[in-house]
């Protein structure tokens, strides 16, 4: 999941907020919530957050061979309105 909440700029050590940090993405291996079953019966649900803003080392996200986000900001014309 890609996050772009401009009001959350740093980790709070609370996954509910951290997975929405501006300029980050989160990946969650394991089972989903009971309310949204996907067939994965894992006993684990582990949220991993990667902040890609320059002060955290930057980063890129590519989708179907196209760079869509760099250093926490969308660069695709269709997505720029999501930037803070």
Biopython code that builds the backbone (N, CA, C, O; Angstrom):
import numpy as np
from Bio.PDB.StructureBuilder import StructureBuilder

atoms = [
    (1, "UNK", "N", (0.842, -1.171, 0.000)),
    (1, "UNK", "CA", (0.000, 0.000, 0.000)),
    (1, "UNK", "C", (0.886, 1.233, 0.000)),
    (1, "UNK", "O", (1.888, 1.278, 0.714)),
    (2, "UNK", "N", (0.526, 2.235, -0.795)),
    (2, "UNK", "CA", (1.265, 3.496, -0.841)),
    (2, "UNK", "C", (0.610, 4.483, 0.105)),
    (2, "UNK", "O", (-0.616, 4.585, 0.158)),
    (3, "UNK", "N", (1.427, 5.207, 0.848)),
    (3, "UNK", "CA", (0.892, 6.153, 1.834)),
    (3, "UNK", "C", (1.255, 7.580, 1.446)),
    (3, "UNK", "O", (2.336, 7.839, 0.917)),
    (4, "UNK", "N", (0.340, 8.494, 1.715)),
    (4, "UNK", "CA", (0.608, 9.895, 1.374)),
    (4, "UNK", "C", (-0.160, 10.860, 2.262)),
    (4, "UNK", "O", (-0.633, 11.893, 1.789)),
    (5, "UNK", "N", (-0.292, 10.534, 3.553)),
    (5, "UNK", "CA", (-0.970, 11.427, 4.485)),
    (5, "UNK", "C", (0.003, 12.531, 4.894)),
    (5, "UNK", "O", (0.965, 12.255, 5.611)),
    (6, "UNK", "N", (-0.220, 13.775, 4.458)),
    (6, "UNK", "CA", (0.737, 14.849, 4.741)),
    (6, "UNK", "C", (0.827, 15.217, 6.219)),
    (6, "UNK", "O", (1.770, 15.898, 6.621)),
    (7, "UNK", "N", (-0.122, 14.789, 7.026)),
    (7, "UNK", "CA", (-0.109, 15.124, 8.448)),
    (7, "UNK", "C", (0.703, 14.136, 9.282)),
    (7, "UNK", "O", (0.950, 14.380, 10.463)),
    (8, "UNK", "N", (1.116, 13.029, 8.682)),
    (8, "UNK", "CA", (1.936, 12.047, 9.397)),
    (8, "UNK", "C", (3.312, 12.050, 8.740)),
    (8, "UNK", "O", (3.479, 11.537, 7.634)),
    (9, "UNK", "N", (4.286, 12.622, 9.417)),
    (9, "UNK", "CA", (5.615, 12.826, 8.847)),
    (9, "UNK", "C", (6.701, 11.943, 9.451)),
    (9, "UNK", "O", (7.776, 11.806, 8.866)),
    (10, "UNK", "N", (6.442, 11.348, 10.601)),
    (10, "UNK", "CA", (7.464, 10.530, 11.259)),
    (10, "UNK", "C", (6.786, 9.356, 11.961)),
    (10, "UNK", "O", (5.585, 9.396, 12.226)),
    (11, "UNK", "N", (7.552, 8.320, 12.259)),
    (11, "UNK", "CA", (6.972, 7.163, 12.942)),
    (11, "UNK", "C", (6.463, 7.506, 14.342)),
    (11, "UNK", "O", (7.091, 8.263, 15.082)),
    (12, "UNK", "N", (5.311, 6.932, 14.683)),
    (12, "UNK", "CA", (4.724, 7.056, 16.014)),
    (12, "UNK", "C", (4.911, 5.769, 16.813)),
    (12, "UNK", "O", (4.551, 5.706, 17.988)),
    (13, "UNK", "N", (5.475, 4.744, 16.172)),
    (13, "UNK", "CA", (5.597, 3.402, 16.767)),
    (13, "UNK", "C", (4.217, 2.817, 17.045)),
    (13, "UNK", "O", (4.023, 2.064, 17.999)),
    (14, "UNK", "N", (3.267, 3.181, 16.189)),
    (14, "UNK", "CA", (1.908, 2.647, 16.221)),
    (14, "UNK", "C", (1.552, 2.349, 14.767)),
    (14, "UNK", "O", (1.386, 3.268, 13.965)),
    (15, "UNK", "N", (1.435, 1.079, 14.433)),
    (15, "UNK", "CA", (1.247, 0.677, 13.041)),
    (15, "UNK", "C", (0.064, 1.362, 12.377)),
    (15, "UNK", "O", (0.130, 1.677, 11.189)),
    (16, "UNK", "N", (-1.001, 1.596, 13.101)),
    (16, "UNK", "CA", (-2.181, 2.240, 12.532)),
    (16, "UNK", "C", (-1.819, 3.572, 11.884)),
    (16, "UNK", "O", (-2.374, 3.923, 10.843)),
    (17, "UNK", "N", (-0.895, 4.315, 12.486)),
    (17, "UNK", "CA", (-0.456, 5.595, 11.937)),
    (17, "UNK", "C", (0.772, 5.436, 11.047)),
    (17, "UNK", "O", (0.849, 6.059, 9.987)),
    (18, "UNK", "N", (1.724, 4.616, 11.459)),
    (18, "UNK", "CA", (2.980, 4.482, 10.724)),
    (18, "UNK", "C", (2.775, 4.004, 9.292)),
    (18, "UNK", "O", (3.522, 4.409, 8.402)),
    (19, "UNK", "N", (1.791, 3.160, 9.050)),
    (19, "UNK", "CA", (1.579, 2.660, 7.687)),
    (19, "UNK", "C", (1.005, 3.729, 6.760)),
    (19, "UNK", "O", (0.796, 3.473, 5.574)),
    (20, "UNK", "N", (0.750, 4.923, 7.291)),
    (20, "UNK", "CA", (0.209, 6.024, 6.489)),
    (20, "UNK", "C", (1.167, 7.214, 6.402)),
    (20, "UNK", "O", (0.767, 8.283, 5.941)),
    (21, "UNK", "N", (2.422, 7.054, 6.832)),
    (21, "UNK", "CA", (3.405, 8.140, 6.814)),
    (21, "UNK", "C", (3.574, 8.654, 5.387)),
    (21, "UNK", "O", (3.731, 7.872, 4.449)),
    (22, "UNK", "N", (3.540, 9.968, 5.234)),
    (22, "UNK", "CA", (3.723, 10.583, 3.913)),
    (22, "UNK", "C", (5.039, 10.111, 3.299)),
    (22, "UNK", "O", (6.075, 10.102, 3.963)),
    (23, "UNK", "N", (4.986, 9.721, 2.027)),
    (23, "UNK", "CA", (6.185, 9.301, 1.317)),
    (23, "UNK", "C", (6.642, 7.897, 1.638)),
    (23, "UNK", "O", (7.803, 7.557, 1.409)),
    (24, "UNK", "N", (5.749, 7.072, 2.166)),
    (24, "UNK", "CA", (6.124, 5.705, 2.515)),
    (24, "UNK", "C", (5.244, 4.702, 1.773)),
    (24, "UNK", "O", (4.282, 5.062, 1.095)),
    (25, "UNK", "N", (5.607, 3.448, 1.924)),
    (25, "UNK", "CA", (4.713, 2.367, 1.514)),
    (25, "UNK", "C", (4.786, 1.311, 2.597)),
    (25, "UNK", "O", (5.753, 1.259, 3.358)),
    (26, "UNK", "N", (3.771, 0.470, 2.668)),
    (26, "UNK", "CA", (3.859, -0.646, 3.603)),
    (26, "UNK", "C", (3.462, -1.934, 2.912)),
    (26, "UNK", "O", (2.615, -1.968, 2.020)),
    (27, "UNK", "N", (4.107, -2.978, 3.361)),
    (27, "UNK", "CA", (3.927, -4.320, 2.830)),
    (27, "UNK", "C", (3.572, -5.212, 4.011)),
    (27, "UNK", "O", (4.191, -5.114, 5.070)),
    (28, "UNK", "N", (2.590, -6.074, 3.839)),
    (28, "UNK", "CA", (2.134, -6.885, 4.960)),
    (28, "UNK", "C", (2.066, -8.358, 4.581)),
    (28, "UNK", "O", (1.046, -8.825, 4.075)),
    (29, "UNK", "N", (3.162, -9.097, 4.828)),
    (29, "UNK", "CA", (3.057, -10.540, 4.632)),
    (29, "UNK", "C", (2.227, -11.166, 5.751)),
    (29, "UNK", "O", (2.232, -10.693, 6.887)),
    (30, "UNK", "N", (1.535, -12.207, 5.414)),
    (30, "UNK", "CA", (0.735, -12.911, 6.414)),
    (30, "UNK", "C", (-0.746, -12.753, 6.174)),
    (30, "UNK", "O", (-1.176, -12.258, 5.132)),
    (31, "UNK", "N", (-1.519, -13.179, 7.150)),
    (31, "UNK", "CA", (-2.978, -13.197, 7.047)),
    (31, "UNK", "C", (-3.556, -11.790, 7.093)),
    (31, "UNK", "O", (-3.007, -10.895, 7.736)),
    (32, "UNK", "N", (-4.661, -11.616, 6.404)),
    (32, "UNK", "CA", (-5.381, -10.345, 6.483)),
    (32, "UNK", "C", (-6.323, -10.392, 7.685)),
    (32, "UNK", "O", (-6.332, -11.363, 8.442)),
    (33, "UNK", "N", (-7.093, -9.360, 7.846)),
    (33, "UNK", "CA", (-8.037, -9.309, 8.965)),
    (33, "UNK", "C", (-9.223, -10.246, 8.702)),
    (33, "UNK", "O", (-9.556, -10.519, 7.549)),
    (34, "UNK", "N", (-9.848, -10.728, 9.759)),
    (34, "UNK", "CA", (-10.993, -11.635, 9.633)),
    (34, "UNK", "C", (-12.117, -11.019, 8.807)),
    (34, "UNK", "O", (-12.848, -11.733, 8.121)),
    (35, "UNK", "N", (-12.257, -9.702, 8.870)),
    (35, "UNK", "CA", (-13.334, -9.007, 8.157)),
    (35, "UNK", "C", (-13.103, -8.967, 6.644)),
    (35, "UNK", "O", (-14.020, -8.639, 5.891)),
    (36, "UNK", "N", (-11.890, -9.297, 6.191)),
    (36, "UNK", "CA", (-11.564, -9.248, 4.762)),
    (36, "UNK", "C", (-10.766, -10.492, 4.373)),
    (36, "UNK", "O", (-9.590, -10.374, 4.029)),
    (37, "UNK", "N", (-11.370, -11.672, 4.419)),
    (37, "UNK", "CA", (-10.626, -12.902, 4.163)),
    (37, "UNK", "C", (-10.113, -12.987, 2.722)),
    (37, "UNK", "O", (-10.811, -12.627, 1.774)),
    (38, "UNK", "N", (-8.872, -13.475, 2.586)),
    (38, "UNK", "CA", (-8.293, -13.631, 1.251)),
    (38, "UNK", "C", (-7.793, -15.053, 1.010)),
    (38, "UNK", "O", (-7.127, -15.312, 0.008)),
    (39, "UNK", "N", (-8.109, -15.976, 1.920)),
    (39, "UNK", "CA", (-7.681, -17.354, 1.757)),
    (39, "UNK", "C", (-6.352, -17.668, 2.421)),
    (39, "UNK", "O", (-5.977, -18.836, 2.516)),
    (40, "UNK", "N", (-5.629, -16.650, 2.883)),
    (40, "UNK", "CA", (-4.356, -16.866, 3.556)),
    (40, "UNK", "C", (-4.630, -17.210, 5.018)),
    (40, "UNK", "O", (-5.176, -16.391, 5.757)),
    (41, "UNK", "N", (-4.259, -18.398, 5.429)),
    (41, "UNK", "CA", (-4.536, -18.873, 6.783)),
    (41, "UNK", "C", (-3.331, -18.711, 7.708)),
    (41, "UNK", "O", (-3.257, -19.391, 8.732)),
    (42, "UNK", "N", (-2.400, -17.842, 7.382)),
    (42, "UNK", "CA", (-1.202, -17.639, 8.193)),
    (42, "UNK", "C", (-1.558, -17.177, 9.603)),
    (42, "UNK", "O", (-2.579, -16.521, 9.811)),
    (43, "UNK", "N", (-0.715, -17.523, 10.561)),
    (43, "UNK", "CA", (-0.911, -17.049, 11.936)),
    (43, "UNK", "C", (-0.252, -15.691, 12.149)),
    (43, "UNK", "O", (-0.326, -15.131, 13.243)),
    (44, "UNK", "N", (0.389, -15.157, 11.115)),
    (44, "UNK", "CA", (1.135, -13.900, 11.219)),
    (44, "UNK", "C", (0.463, -12.812, 10.385)),
    (44, "UNK", "O", (-0.061, -13.081, 9.304)),
    (45, "UNK", "N", (0.484, -11.599, 10.888)),
    (45, "UNK", "CA", (0.136, -10.396, 10.121)),
    (45, "UNK", "C", (1.192, -9.374, 10.512)),
    (45, "UNK", "O", (1.167, -8.845, 11.623)),
    (46, "UNK", "N", (2.122, -9.092, 9.600)),
    (46, "UNK", "CA", (3.295, -8.296, 9.945)),
    (46, "UNK", "C", (3.363, -7.092, 9.024)),
    (46, "UNK", "O", (3.612, -7.246, 7.829)),
    (47, "UNK", "N", (3.149, -5.901, 9.556)),
    (47, "UNK", "CA", (3.216, -4.665, 8.776)),
    (47, "UNK", "C", (4.653, -4.156, 8.727)),
    (47, "UNK", "O", (5.262, -3.901, 9.766)),
    (48, "UNK", "N", (5.188, -4.010, 7.522)),
    (48, "UNK", "CA", (6.534, -3.477, 7.308)),
    (48, "UNK", "C", (6.388, -2.132, 6.608)),
    (48, "UNK", "O", (5.733, -2.042, 5.570)),
    (49, "UNK", "N", (6.988, -1.095, 7.162)),
    (49, "UNK", "CA", (6.869, 0.255, 6.611)),
    (49, "UNK", "C", (8.228, 0.696, 6.089)),
    (49, "UNK", "O", (9.241, 0.530, 6.768)),
    (50, "UNK", "N", (8.253, 1.264, 4.875)),
    (50, "UNK", "CA", (9.472, 1.795, 4.271)),
    (50, "UNK", "C", (9.211, 3.250, 3.880)),
    (50, "UNK", "O", (8.413, 3.527, 2.985)),
    (51, "UNK", "N", (9.891, 4.173, 4.560)),
    (51, "UNK", "CA", (9.756, 5.598, 4.241)),
    (51, "UNK", "C", (10.774, 5.915, 3.151)),
    (51, "UNK", "O", (11.958, 5.614, 3.303)),
    (52, "UNK", "N", (10.320, 6.525, 2.045)),
    (52, "UNK", "CA", (11.189, 6.772, 0.903)),
    (52, "UNK", "C", (11.497, 8.249, 0.677)),
    (52, "UNK", "O", (11.977, 8.614, -0.396)),
    (53, "UNK", "N", (11.237, 9.091, 1.646)),
    (53, "UNK", "CA", (11.594, 10.499, 1.497)),
    (53, "UNK", "C", (13.117, 10.642, 1.577)),
    (53, "UNK", "O", (13.781, 9.787, 2.162)),
    (54, "UNK", "N", (13.683, 11.715, 0.995)),
    (54, "UNK", "CA", (15.146, 11.862, 0.959)),
    (54, "UNK", "C", (15.824, 11.756, 2.325)),
    (54, "UNK", "O", (16.899, 11.166, 2.430)),
    (55, "UNK", "N", (15.212, 12.319, 3.375)),
    (55, "UNK", "CA", (15.853, 12.271, 4.694)),
    (55, "UNK", "C", (15.918, 10.855, 5.272)),
    (55, "UNK", "O", (16.608, 10.619, 6.263)),
    (56, "UNK", "N", (15.200, 9.917, 4.652)),
    (56, "UNK", "CA", (15.246, 8.512, 5.069)),
    (56, "UNK", "C", (15.980, 7.658, 4.032)),
    (56, "UNK", "O", (15.912, 6.430, 4.089)),
    (57, "UNK", "N", (16.668, 8.280, 3.100)),
    (57, "UNK", "CA", (17.453, 7.545, 2.113)),
    (57, "UNK", "C", (16.840, 7.482, 0.727)),
    (57, "UNK", "O", (17.466, 6.968, -0.199)),
    (58, "UNK", "N", (15.615, 7.999, 0.565)),
    (58, "UNK", "CA", (14.970, 8.030, -0.745)),
    (58, "UNK", "C", (14.530, 6.655, -1.219)),
    (58, "UNK", "O", (14.580, 5.676, -0.474)),
    (59, "UNK", "N", (14.102, 6.603, -2.458)),
    (59, "UNK", "CA", (13.678, 5.340, -3.045)),
    (59, "UNK", "C", (12.788, 5.570, -4.249)),
    (59, "UNK", "O", (12.346, 6.689, -4.508)),
    (60, "UNK", "N", (12.536, 4.509, -4.972)),
    (60, "UNK", "CA", (11.714, 4.569, -6.184)),
    (60, "UNK", "C", (10.665, 3.469, -6.155)),
    (60, "UNK", "O", (10.883, 2.400, -5.585)),
    (61, "UNK", "N", (9.530, 3.743, -6.774)),
    (61, "UNK", "CA", (8.499, 2.732, -6.995)),
    (61, "UNK", "C", (8.193, 2.710, -8.487)),
    (61, "UNK", "O", (7.844, 3.728, -9.086)),
    (62, "UNK", "N", (8.331, 1.540, -9.060)),
    (62, "UNK", "CA", (8.056, 1.318, -10.479)),
    (62, "UNK", "C", (6.810, 0.453, -10.598)),
    (62, "UNK", "O", (6.595, -0.459, -9.800)),
    (63, "UNK", "N", (5.990, 0.751, -11.605)),
    (63, "UNK", "CA", (4.782, -0.031, -11.864)),
    (63, "UNK", "C", (4.688, -0.279, -13.359)),
    (63, "UNK", "O", (4.630, 0.666, -14.146)),
    (64, "UNK", "N", (4.673, -1.535, -13.751)),
    (64, "UNK", "CA", (4.628, -1.921, -15.169)),
    (64, "UNK", "C", (5.695, -1.209, -15.988)),
    (64, "UNK", "O", (5.423, -0.729, -17.088)),
    (65, "UNK", "N", (6.913, -1.141, -15.451)),
    (65, "UNK", "CA", (8.032, -0.554, -16.175)),
    (65, "UNK", "C", (8.077, 0.963, -16.172)),
    (65, "UNK", "O", (8.931, 1.551, -16.836)),
    (66, "UNK", "N", (7.186, 1.606, -15.447)),
    (66, "UNK", "CA", (7.143, 3.074, -15.393)),
    (66, "UNK", "C", (7.426, 3.542, -13.973)),
    (66, "UNK", "O", (6.821, 3.059, -13.016)),
    (67, "UNK", "N", (8.357, 4.494, -13.844)),
    (67, "UNK", "CA", (8.643, 5.093, -12.547)),
    (67, "UNK", "C", (7.471, 5.987, -12.176)),
    (67, "UNK", "O", (7.177, 6.955, -12.877)),
    (68, "UNK", "N", (6.793, 5.663, -11.064)),
    (68, "UNK", "CA", (5.623, 6.459, -10.672)),
    (68, "UNK", "C", (5.874, 7.302, -9.430)),
    (68, "UNK", "O", (5.189, 8.299, -9.201)),
    (69, "UNK", "N", (6.873, 6.896, -8.616)),
    (69, "UNK", "CA", (7.159, 7.676, -7.409)),
    (69, "UNK", "C", (8.650, 7.633, -7.116)),
    (69, "UNK", "O", (9.277, 6.576, -7.183)),
    (70, "UNK", "N", (9.212, 8.796, -6.788)),
    (70, "UNK", "CA", (10.636, 8.903, -6.461)),
    (70, "UNK", "C", (10.783, 9.752, -5.212)),
    (70, "UNK", "O", (10.206, 10.835, -5.111)),
    (71, "UNK", "N", (11.557, 9.252, -4.265)),
    (71, "UNK", "CA", (11.828, 9.962, -3.011)),
    (71, "UNK", "C", (10.547, 10.403, -2.308)),
    (71, "UNK", "O", (10.482, 11.494, -1.741)),
    (72, "UNK", "N", (9.534, 9.544, -2.354)),
    (72, "UNK", "CA", (8.296, 9.796, -1.621)),
    (72, "UNK", "C", (7.278, 10.661, -2.333)),
    (72, "UNK", "O", (6.209, 10.930, -1.784)),
    (73, "UNK", "N", (7.587, 11.108, -3.553)),
    (73, "UNK", "CA", (6.648, 11.951, -4.311)),
    (73, "UNK", "C", (6.285, 11.276, -5.625)),
    (73, "UNK", "O", (7.140, 10.705, -6.302)),
    (74, "UNK", "N", (5.010, 11.348, -5.975)),
    (74, "UNK", "CA", (4.558, 10.813, -7.256)),
    (74, "UNK", "C", (5.071, 11.714, -8.369)),
    (74, "UNK", "O", (5.001, 12.938, -8.264)),
    (75, "UNK", "N", (5.588, 11.107, -9.436)),
    (75, "UNK", "CA", (6.095, 11.900, -10.551)),
    (75, "UNK", "C", (5.235, 11.756, -11.799)),
    (75, "UNK", "O", (5.339, 12.563, -12.722)),
    (76, "UNK", "N", (4.401, 10.748, -11.830)),
    (76, "UNK", "CA", (3.485, 10.553, -12.950)),
    (76, "UNK", "C", (2.461, 11.688, -12.962)),
    (76, "UNK", "O", (1.901, 12.029, -11.921)),
    (77, "UNK", "N", (2.217, 12.267, -14.124)),
    (77, "UNK", "CA", (1.246, 13.364, -14.234)),
    (77, "UNK", "C", (-0.116, 12.977, -13.668)),
    (77, "UNK", "O", (-0.796, 13.802, -13.059)),
    (78, "UNK", "N", (-0.511, 11.732, -13.867)),
    (78, "UNK", "CA", (-1.820, 11.275, -13.393)),
    (78, "UNK", "C", (-1.910, 11.180, -11.872)),
    (78, "UNK", "O", (-3.010, 11.158, -11.318)),
    (79, "UNK", "N", (-0.762, 11.124, -11.190)),
    (79, "UNK", "CA", (-0.755, 10.903, -9.741)),
    (79, "UNK", "C", (-0.231, 12.086, -8.928)),
    (79, "UNK", "O", (-0.327, 12.074, -7.701)),
    (80, "UNK", "N", (0.317, 13.099, -9.584)),
    (80, "UNK", "CA", (0.928, 14.227, -8.854)),
    (80, "UNK", "C", (-0.027, 14.915, -7.896)),
    (80, "UNK", "O", (0.413, 15.477, -6.893)),
    (81, "UNK", "N", (-1.303, 14.886, -8.173)),
    (81, "UNK", "CA", (-2.265, 15.553, -7.284)),
    (81, "UNK", "C", (-2.319, 14.880, -5.906)),
    (81, "UNK", "O", (-2.873, 15.453, -4.968)),
    (82, "UNK", "N", (-1.756, 13.681, -5.772)),
    (82, "UNK", "CA", (-1.717, 12.986, -4.482)),
    (82, "UNK", "C", (-0.564, 13.456, -3.600)),
    (82, "UNK", "O", (-0.532, 13.144, -2.409)),
    (83, "UNK", "N", (0.385, 14.205, -4.172)),
    (83, "UNK", "CA", (1.514, 14.703, -3.385)),
    (83, "UNK", "C", (1.049, 15.768, -2.395)),
    (83, "UNK", "O", (0.114, 16.520, -2.671)),
    (84, "UNK", "N", (1.720, 15.822, -1.224)),
    (84, "UNK", "CA", (1.345, 16.861, -0.242)),
    (84, "UNK", "C", (1.663, 18.258, -0.750)),
    (84, "UNK", "O", (1.413, 19.241, -0.052)),
]
sb = StructureBuilder()
sb.init_structure("model")
sb.init_model(0)
sb.init_chain("A")
sb.init_seg("    ")
for serial, (resi, resn, name, xyz) in enumerate(atoms, 1):
    if name == "N":
        sb.init_residue(resn, " ", resi, " ")
    sb.init_atom(name, np.array(xyz, "f"), 0.0, 1.0, " ", f" {name:<3s}", serial, name[0])
structure = sb.get_structure()
